[in-house]
């Protein structure tokens, strides 16, 4: 026999529409800034073109989820045709950018400048840094993490 509290909770659950749901990322379209998500609820239809950024083509902060990872999808006005990724379990890359620059470009330029570093000495300019391979490895890691 259920308690009064359990009965009230069941009534409330039936009245409040779904506002967020858990799902698995099927595909990611970087050109459009969207992904397709299969909700975890059995039999639920695939959510197509789930937004990863607020406005298409504008700078900002974007978490690009890894395909197969879990995401929490928020529904705008509880409409499954207008939804966005609110949380990501695994990130493939991320973008941090303004309309004119990005963290990816900044790091690429930084490591390129370090690779060309020259210091004036008493006998003339120095050669490339002796630890250039370490900087090149860092540049590759940054390129995998950030998108331009």
Secondary structure, DSSP 8 states (H G I E B T S, - for coil): ---HHHHHHHHHHHHS---EEEEEEEEEETTTTEEEEEESSTT---EEEEESSSSTT--EEEEEE-TT-EEEEEEGGG-TTSEEEEEESSEEEEEEE-SS-BHHHHHHHHHHHHHT---EETTEE--S-TTHHHHHHHHHHHHHHB--
